[in-house]
C-alpha cells in the first residue's frame, strides 16, 4: 500500500511568502512616553516605508495630557527623525502615513473616557475602513495594565472575540510581566477578565531580533547540527549578555528589578529555550511555545543550598569605562546608599531531560562591563584521545559554535588547524558567517518585526503565559535564596571589567572557563 505524502504545513514564523496585514487601528496607551517615542513610532514608520502596512492603517495615541492630533503628528515626526534607522522621514511617505495619526486624551482610570475612545474608534473605522480591528499597546507602567484592560472591556473594546467576524482585538503588554510568580499570575488573572490568552501578546524584544530568530533556522533547517546537538557531543553551553551601559534614567524600575529579573527572567530564558528546545512539529505559535515550555519545565528550581553555590550576584562600584569616569551603582541619582540590587548575575543550571542531562548551562549578564556583546557559545567535547602530542594541541581550545546575537551579528565555528610550514604545529581558527557581509542588508529592528507579527495575529514570537510562569518559578527560587544570604554575597566589581572575580569560581571549579570575548 502506498502511503500518500503529507503536504507540509505552510511555512510560518515569518517564512510564509505572502502575509497580508488587515486594516487595523493601533491604540497606543502612553503615547507621549519614551517607549512610544524611541521605539514604537520609528518602527511603525519603517514598516510604512517598507510597505507591509495597508493604507488604512491608523494609530491612535492615548495619554493623560492634552494634545491635538497635529501636536501628536509633530511629535511622531520628531521620533522618526531622531530614532528611526531610516531617518530623516521621507516627506512623501510621512505626508500620507501621518494622516492616519490621531490623539485621544484619556485618564487611564476613568471609565467614561473609554466610552469616548470607543466612539472615536468607531468614527475612525467609518472614515478609514479599519473594520473594528484594534491592537492596544500598553506602553505604560505595568501598574496600569489591569485598570486599562478592565476599562477597555467595560467600554466594549476588549471582549473575547477573536474570530475576526466583527473585527478582532489584541493587546500587547511590555515587561516586566509581574515581579515574581505570584504577581505574574495575579496580573494575568486581571488581563484574562478582559482578554483571552490568544489575544494577549507579551512582548520580549529579544524574540524580534534577526539573530535570535536565526537560532531556529540554524538548528532546524540544517541537517548537520541536530545529530550533535546533545549531551553526547556538547560539553557545556554559555550564554553571555554583557552591556557597557549603566542603568541610565531607569533607576526606580531597576532598584525593584535588578539584573536577574531585568534580563534573565525574560531575554536570557528565551535564548536558552531556543537553543535547548526539541524540534517543534511545525512552526505554529503553540507548537513552538510548547517545546520552549518543556525546556523550562525540565529545569529544576534551585534547592536552598544550591543558590549559594550555583548563582552569583554583583554590583558595580565607581570607576572608568571607555576612558570615562562613571559613578558606582549606589551613587547613581535615586539609588539607595546601601542598595542591595544586583547589576551582575551569573548562574549555572541544568536541563533535566534526555537531550541535556549533565550538560551545564552557564549564564552571565551584567551592566557596566567591558564591552557590549550577546553571545551563545556551544562548546563541544574535546577529542577522545590527543594524537598531536607536543604540537600545542593539548593547549588548544575545544570546538565552539558561537552564535553572536549582537553586535557583529553572525555565527563562528572554532576549530583546530595546522599552521603552514614543515613542523606540525596547531592553532585554533575561526570559520565565520557574518550577516553584514553575507546579506548586505540592514536587519529590521526587533520592534518592527514584533508589531508586524501582532498585526498578522501570529504570536509565535511572543511569550505565552506558561513560559512566563515557569521562568518565574526559577527566578523566585534564586531570589528566595539570595534574600537569606549575607550582604557580603553581593560582590562589588569595577566598571569596564568582566564582573566580579568570584564569577570565575562558579565555572572554574567545574574545570571550565568563561569564554574570553
Ligand atoms: C531591556 C532591559 O529589556 O533590554 C535593559 O530592561 C537592557 O536593562 C535592554 O539594557 C537590552 O536590550 P538590547 O536590545 O540592547 O540588548
Boltz pocket constraint, residues with backbone or C-beta under 6 A from the ligand:
constraints:
  - pocket:
      binder: B
      contacts: [[A, 243], [A, 262], [A, 263], [A, 374]]
      max_distance: 6.0
